[in-house]
Amino acid sequence: MALGLTLAACQAPLATRPDVSADGAAEARPTPPTLPYTPPARPEVELDQDLLFAYLVGEIGARMGDFDKSVRAYLEAAERARDPYAAERATRIAWHVQDMGLARRAARLWVELAPNSLTARQFLGVALLRDGRDADALAQFYAMLEIARALGKDGYLLVSGALAREKDKARALALMRRLVDEASDAAASYGLALLLTSQHRYPEAERLLREVLDQAPERVDAWSLLAQVLIARGQRDAALDVLEQALERYPDNRRLRLSRARLLVAVERYEDALAQFRELYRRDPKDSQVLFGYAMLATQQRHWDEARRLWQALRGIPRFANDATYFLGQVEEASGNKVAAIGLYRSVNQGELRVDAAIRAAVLVAEDGKRLDEARRLLRQAREAVPRRMADLYLAEIELLRQYGADRADILGLYEEALKALPGNTDLLYGRGLYYSEVGDYAAMEHDFRQVLKQDPQHADALNALGYMLAQRKIRLQEARRYIEQALRLKPDSPAVLDSMGWVLYRLGQLEAARDYLQRAWQRDHDAEITGHLIEVLWALGERREARRLLESALQDGATDEYLSRLRQRLLEPES
């Protein structure tokens, strides 16, 4: 089969092309553009045994991973047959293995054989730039601009895209500036702005884009890129203003309206974003990209009837069918249609969401107390089907056992089974460590957390959990503080880690510092435990009125947390 494919590939470039067969067909065909470079005459080359062997070695070597042999064979075929296809294959394979010497040689031959190929010029230009030959690279990019102009394409955009991937950003930018300095049109300035944006040089990119729009306000891509630059600079309101101005000029432009809808999502103006998606959908109900975004947003905003209709439409599009089935299951679940939701989840049988669907189906099935075994069977089947998500599925099954009252031996037995299947898995070890802490087996808890940290010293959650549990037990407090400090460096804004830091400082008697950390944690998350810790520290500082106010507020909000209930008995009831 490989021989047949190779013969088919290599014979085509060697064959002599026939003339146009009919005058009528020739008249109907549009006149091809006049390209600036004359390709060399294609010689008629006999496909002898040696040449065929070179093509075969090139193709089979690439398929088998012997890239060095493949490149050299394709290069030999290209040189003997004067075949641009073989030169292109040699260039791409050499580039893939980063053999830049061979890549330059192959790309130079490719340009020689196909001088009007934009891709060949692009490869050679970048290869020369990496070799430090800026003037030669510049000549290739000038040629790209000339060819693109003849083809009616934006050459500056193509050059900018090639240079944006270069590691030596300063040299790439300097070369692009030299190209643009000799031009005064909006296309050149936009290409430079695009490269500046890729290098995160946002102020200069913004200035240049505003100049582009003064020259050519019809450039929708410039309006869109300017909005992206403003977002990157943290100026989301200004970005929205830019898109509003653009839409006033071009109200029918899909790209601008979609950009505005996505930005409204980013700034959490969900209903405004939903209105934009409705308008996009009204204009083109067959646009699957818009339909998917619209469905996701309608689901997020809990517009169940609207979301249901959209997901049902997406189920009819093969590439969205599985995702749409999963999210339709979420809609039915949220609407209280449990049986329909289970059926939908169970029918998701491929794709990235298969495991999530199995977990959701198992959770719903297990709500019927007599169907726990069925729920566990669903998770086991998913483990067999998607072994790379085995840890997630074991953890989901363990959570079901815990939720429905399984005894300690069953839960630890399942952890043991999971760790035999996945030795040393940090998610499983961390989960078992938390379970040990809940049942009071602190030695086993610490052993598991240390096993996690042995494999991943930067595991912030394990550092935080170990430090917090030591502080909670009032032992080895300085050691506990060191663990939490490490976690805080890794997750400086985590409410859980800020709470742990405040709690260990409280245990160490550093009340003012403890209050600062706990207030920061509480501002991010009004979790009952964080609230309780802050109340205790305020009480210890003598700020009892504020402590009572906070506790009463938490209790009025309907908190039924056992810790807060104990605090009420200890702090409020003696006062009554």
Summary of the structure (lengths in Angstrom):
residues: 576
radius of gyration: 32.5
end to end distance: 89.6
largest distance: 105.5
contacts: 1845
relative contact order: 0.03
helix: 77%
strand: 0%
